Amino acid sequence: MPFKAYGVFFKPDELDILNDAYDAAWQRVCNTSNGMTPSQAADLKNRLAKMILASACTGDRDRERLTEIALRGVAGSHIKEKPEHGNVDRHVHPRQLIKSL
């Protein structure tokens, strides 16, 4: 549950939508991936979560749309060993993450 720490910003049902979108996006990545290192997997999970969180901060609550936005956000991107933006900082307001994307 990558969004649990954001419970103060989202209602429980909204968190369920974010987590469902994340799980669906990660499952699709796993189904189409030819394998990746643990570091690459962690980076990709982080970027999926950031994309979903950023979209949710603009008001989007549609699970399928959030999933597609996250997948499009990482599609075709080169997976780097070290994340460009680091891990999702649980102490930063979600709207501030939009600036880092």
MDAnalysis code that builds the backbone (N, CA, C; Angstrom):
import MDAnalysis as mda
import numpy as np

u = mda.Universe.empty(303, n_residues=101, atom_resindex=np.repeat(np.arange(101), 3), trajectory=True)
u.add_TopologyAttr("name", ["N", "CA", "C"] * 101)
u.add_TopologyAttr("resid", np.arange(1, 102))
u.add_TopologyAttr("resname", ["MET", "PRO", "PHE", "LYS", "ALA", "TYR", "GLY", "VAL", "PHE", "PHE", "LYS", "PRO", "ASP", "GLU", "LEU", "ASP", "ILE", "LEU", "ASN", "ASP", "ALA", "TYR", "ASP", "ALA", "ALA", "TRP", "GLN", "ARG", "VAL", "CYS", "ASN", "THR", "SER", "ASN", "GLY", "MET", "THR", "PRO", "SER", "GLN", "ALA", "ALA", "ASP", "LEU", "LYS", "ASN", "ARG", "LEU", "ALA", "LYS", "MET", "ILE", "LEU", "ALA", "SER", "ALA", "CYS", "THR", "GLY", "ASP", "ARG", "ASP", "ARG", "GLU", "ARG", "LEU", "THR", "GLU", "ILE", "ALA", "LEU", "ARG", "GLY", "VAL", "ALA", "GLY", "SER", "HIS", "ILE", "LYS", "GLU", "LYS", "PRO", "GLU", "HIS", "GLY", "ASN", "VAL", "ASP", "ARG", "HIS", "VAL", "HIS", "PRO", "ARG", "GLN", "LEU", "ILE", "LYS", "SER", "LEU"])
u.atoms.positions = np.array([
    [0.825, -1.177, 0.000],
    [0.000, 0.000, 0.000],
    [0.882, 1.258, 0.000],
    [1.309, 1.701, -1.159],
    [2.207, 2.849, -1.209],
    [1.556, 4.174, -0.812],
    [0.241, 4.213, -0.693],
    [-0.443, 5.476, -0.428],
    [-0.987, 5.590, 0.990],
    [-0.713, 4.620, 1.813],
    [-1.252, 4.600, 3.181],
    [-0.905, 5.875, 3.950],
    [0.308, 6.375, 3.780],
    [0.740, 7.569, 4.502],
    [-0.010, 8.828, 4.073],
    [-0.736, 8.754, 2.971],
    [-1.464, 9.910, 2.476],
    [-2.930, 9.900, 2.894],
    [-3.243, 9.090, 3.885],
    [-4.614, 8.977, 4.378],
    [-5.189, 10.273, 4.915],
    [-4.338, 11.206, 5.299],
    [-4.841, 12.500, 5.781],
    [-5.312, 13.383, 4.628],
    [-4.908, 13.053, 3.408],
    [-5.269, 13.858, 2.241],
    [-6.397, 13.240, 1.409],
    [-6.628, 11.933, 1.585],
    [-7.623, 11.233, 0.786],
    [-8.564, 10.446, 1.697],
    [-9.799, 10.287, 1.258],
    [-10.775, 9.461, 1.972],
    [-10.384, 7.994, 1.803],
    [-10.841, 7.125, 2.703],
    [-10.506, 5.694, 2.596],
    [-10.876, 5.076, 1.244],
    [-12.049, 5.428, 0.705],
    [-12.436, 4.868, -0.590],
    [-11.549, 5.399, -1.713],
    [-11.057, 6.628, -1.571],
    [-10.140, 7.176, -2.572],
    [-8.785, 6.473, -2.499],
    [-8.327, 6.188, -1.286],
    [-7.077, 5.434, -1.138],
    [-7.193, 4.050, -1.760],
    [-8.374, 3.441, -1.614],
    [-8.599, 2.131, -2.243],
    [-8.452, 2.230, -3.760],
    [-8.980, 3.308, -4.337],
    [-8.877, 3.509, -5.786],
    [-7.413, 3.679, -6.195],
    [-6.672, 4.496, -5.448],
    [-5.256, 4.714, -5.760],
    [-4.477, 3.404, -5.669],
    [-4.710, 2.644, -4.625],
    [-4.010, 1.370, -4.460],
    [-4.404, 0.363, -5.530],
    [-5.680, 0.341, -5.887],
    [-6.127, -0.562, -6.951],
    [-5.487, -0.194, -8.289],
    [-5.397, 1.109, -8.565],
    [-4.761, 1.567, -9.807],
    [-3.287, 1.192, -9.815],
    [-2.629, 1.373, -8.700],
    [-1.205, 1.016, -8.580],
    [-1.016, -0.485, -8.790],
    [-1.826, -1.288, -8.113],
    [-1.715, -2.742, -8.252],
    [-1.957, -3.192, -9.686],
    [-2.954, -2.592, -10.342],
    [-3.254, -2.939, -11.734],
    [-2.106, -2.542, -12.654],
    [-1.549, -1.351, -12.434],
    [-0.427, -0.898, -13.270],
    [0.783, -1.802, -13.062],
    [1.089, -2.130, -11.819],
    [2.252, -2.979, -11.544],
    [2.043, -4.375, -12.130],
    [0.835, -4.903, -12.048],
    [0.558, -6.218, -12.616],
    [0.771, -6.210, -14.127],
    [0.342, -5.153, -14.795],
    [0.546, -5.062, -16.245],
    [2.018, -4.936, -16.587],
    [2.769, -4.207, -15.767],
    [4.214, -4.108, -15.992],
    [4.846, -5.492, -15.852],
    [4.478, -6.209, -14.814],
    [5.041, -7.544, -14.578],
    [4.685, -8.519, -15.699],
    [3.488, -8.385, -16.237],
    [3.047, -9.272, -17.314],
    [3.763, -9.008, -18.631],
    [4.290, -7.802, -18.798],
    [4.932, -7.453, -20.064],
    [6.438, -7.267, -19.943],
    [6.961, -7.424, -18.739],
    [8.390, -7.195, -18.514],
    [9.204, -8.441, -18.841],
    [10.397, -8.198, -19.368],
    [11.327, -9.292, -19.631],
    [12.279, -9.488, -18.465],
    [11.927, -8.950, -17.340],
    [12.760, -9.048, -16.160],
    [13.471, -7.744, -15.880],
    [13.710, -7.509, -14.617],
    [14.421, -6.302, -14.206],
    [15.082, -6.578, -12.869],
    [16.073, -5.780, -12.560],
    [16.775, -5.931, -11.300],
    [15.874, -5.420, -10.170],
    [16.162, -5.811, -8.941],
    [15.377, -5.270, -7.815],
    [15.421, -3.744, -7.750],
    [16.555, -3.160, -8.080],
    [16.679, -1.707, -8.082],
    [15.785, -1.086, -9.154],
    [15.756, -1.693, -10.318],
    [14.902, -1.200, -11.397],
    [13.424, -1.342, -11.030],
    [13.074, -2.469, -10.400],
    [11.688, -2.683, -9.983],
    [11.271, -1.636, -8.954],
    [12.135, -1.354, -7.989],
    [11.819, -0.354, -6.965],
    [11.646, 1.023, -7.599],
    [12.514, 1.359, -8.545],
    [12.415, 2.644, -9.234],
    [11.103, 2.737, -10.007],
    [10.762, 1.696, -10.716],
    [9.544, 1.701, -11.507],
    [8.308, 1.789, -10.619],
    [8.293, 1.054, -9.521],
    [7.169, 1.133, -8.577],
    [7.018, 2.553, -8.044],
    [8.134, 3.162, -7.737],
    [8.137, 4.524, -7.231],
    [7.547, 5.493, -8.254],
    [7.966, 5.353, -9.494],
    [7.473, 6.248, -10.538],
    [5.994, 6.019, -10.820],
    [5.537, 4.769, -10.774],
    [4.102, 4.495, -10.939],
    [3.313, 5.183, -9.825],
    [3.786, 5.048, -8.595],
    [3.095, 5.657, -7.459],
    [3.047, 7.177, -7.597],
    [4.146, 7.778, -8.022],
    [4.182, 9.232, -8.200],
    [3.203, 9.692, -9.269],
    [3.126, 8.965, -10.362],
    [2.214, 9.336, -11.438],
    [0.761, 9.264, -10.955],
    [0.438, 8.200, -10.235],
    [-0.928, 8.039, -9.720],
    [-1.236, 9.127, -8.701],
    [-0.311, 9.379, -7.800],
    [-0.511, 10.397, -6.778],
    [-0.681, 11.781, -7.405],
    [0.134, 12.109, -8.367],
    [0.040, 13.410, -9.024],
    [-1.312, 13.573, -9.720],
    [-1.775, 12.534, -10.382],
    [-3.070, 12.606, -11.061],
    [-4.209, 12.711, -10.056],
    [-4.097, 11.980, -8.963],
    [-5.137, 12.033, -7.929],
    [-5.200, 13.418, -7.293],
    [-4.058, 14.085, -7.190],
    [-4.023, 15.433, -6.608],
    [-4.729, 16.456, -7.485],
    [-4.906, 16.134, -8.751],
    [-5.640, 17.044, -9.635],
    [-7.124, 16.707, -9.657],
    [-7.521, 15.702, -8.867],
    [-8.934, 15.359, -8.757],
    [-9.356, 14.086, -9.451],
    [-8.462, 13.434, -10.157],
    [-8.815, 12.215, -10.881],
    [-9.022, 11.068, -9.890],
    [-10.169, 10.406, -9.976],
    [-10.475, 9.283, -9.095],
    [-10.930, 8.042, -9.866],
    [-10.696, 8.032, -11.162],
    [-11.087, 6.888, -11.990],
    [-9.942, 5.880, -12.024],
    [-10.187, 4.682, -11.509],
    [-9.153, 3.660, -11.388],
    [-8.490, 3.342, -12.718],
    [-9.277, 3.115, -13.747],
    [-8.717, 2.753, -15.047],
    [-7.887, 3.888, -15.638],
    [-8.390, 5.093, -15.503],
    [-7.652, 6.245, -16.036],
    [-6.334, 6.444, -15.269],
    [-6.370, 6.309, -13.946],
    [-5.148, 6.432, -13.153],
    [-4.132, 5.363, -13.548],
    [-4.605, 4.158, -13.791],
    [-3.723, 3.072, -14.221],
    [-3.070, 3.421, -15.554],
    [-3.874, 3.867, -16.510],
    [-3.352, 4.198, -17.840],
    [-2.384, 5.380, -17.793],
    [-2.703, 6.377, -16.999],
    [-1.817, 7.543, -16.879],
    [-0.465, 7.108, -16.333],
    [-0.484, 6.264, -15.305],
    [0.774, 5.780, -14.717],
    [1.572, 4.974, -15.729],
    [0.907, 4.098, -16.458],
    [1.609, 3.276, -17.441],
    [2.167, 4.121, -18.577],
    [1.384, 5.089, -19.045],
    [1.888, 5.980, -20.092],
    [3.057, 6.817, -19.588],
    [3.015, 7.161, -18.313],
    [4.073, 7.973, -17.732],
    [5.419, 7.273, -17.666],
    [5.406, 5.955, -17.619],
    [6.660, 5.211, -17.550],
    [6.947, 4.428, -18.830],
    [6.013, 4.404, -19.758],
    [6.194, 3.646, -20.993],
    [7.347, 4.190, -21.814],
    [8.188, 3.293, -22.260],
    [9.281, 3.667, -23.125],
    [10.403, 4.406, -22.433],
    [10.243, 4.633, -21.142],
    [11.313, 5.343, -20.432],
    [12.414, 4.366, -20.069],
    [13.611, 4.859, -20.085],
    [14.765, 4.045, -19.724],
    [14.796, 3.923, -18.214],
    [14.828, 2.713, -17.704],
    [14.882, 2.498, -16.271],
    [16.315, 2.686, -15.815],
    [16.510, 3.609, -14.896],
    [17.837, 3.929, -14.397],
    [18.096, 3.175, -13.096],
    [19.345, 2.905, -12.838],
    [19.713, 2.235, -11.601],
    [19.388, 3.078, -10.378],
    [19.619, 4.394, -10.472],
    [19.306, 5.286, -9.364],
    [18.129, 6.155, -9.779],
    [17.057, 6.187, -8.977],
    [15.908, 7.006, -9.328],
    [16.289, 8.473, -9.457],
    [15.790, 9.099, -10.505],
    [16.086, 10.508, -10.754],
    [15.500, 11.405, -9.672],
    [14.309, 11.055, -9.188],
    [13.637, 11.902, -8.211],
    [13.644, 11.302, -6.814],
    [14.289, 10.170, -6.629],
    [14.326, 9.550, -5.308],
    [13.010, 8.877, -4.963],
    [12.912, 8.409, -3.762],
    [11.703, 7.743, -3.298],
    [10.622, 8.755, -2.990],
    [9.380, 8.276, -2.968],
    [8.269, 9.136, -2.604],
    [8.470, 9.547, -1.154],
    [8.552, 10.832, -0.906],
    [8.740, 11.346, 0.446],
    [7.382, 11.422, 1.118],
    [7.212, 10.640, 2.154],
    [5.925, 10.561, 2.839],
    [5.601, 11.827, 3.645],
    [6.551, 12.738, 3.771],
    [6.339, 13.942, 4.551],
    [6.076, 15.165, 3.683],
    [5.956, 14.958, 2.393],
    [5.713, 16.057, 1.463],
    [4.248, 16.007, 1.061],
    [3.626, 17.168, 1.013],
    [2.237, 17.223, 0.572],
    [2.160, 16.685, -0.858],
    [1.150, 15.872, -1.172],
    [1.052, 15.275, -2.512],
    [1.128, 16.270, -3.657],
    [0.591, 17.463, -3.500],
    [0.633, 18.443, -4.583],
    [2.063, 18.875, -4.906],
    [2.948, 18.812, -3.938],
    [4.337, 19.189, -4.189],
    [5.030, 18.165, -5.080],
    [4.550, 16.927, -5.082],
    [5.160, 15.898, -5.916],
    [4.948, 16.189, -7.400],
    [3.872, 16.865, -7.723],
    [3.601, 17.172, -9.128],
    [4.754, 17.952, -9.733],
    [5.333, 18.857, -8.951],
    [6.444, 19.677, -9.444],
    [7.676, 18.853, -9.748],
    [7.837, 17.701, -9.069],
    [9.043, 16.913, -9.259],
    [8.925, 15.921, -10.407],
    [7.764, 15.809, -11.005],
    [7.593, 14.833, -12.091],
    [8.088, 15.368, -13.399],
])
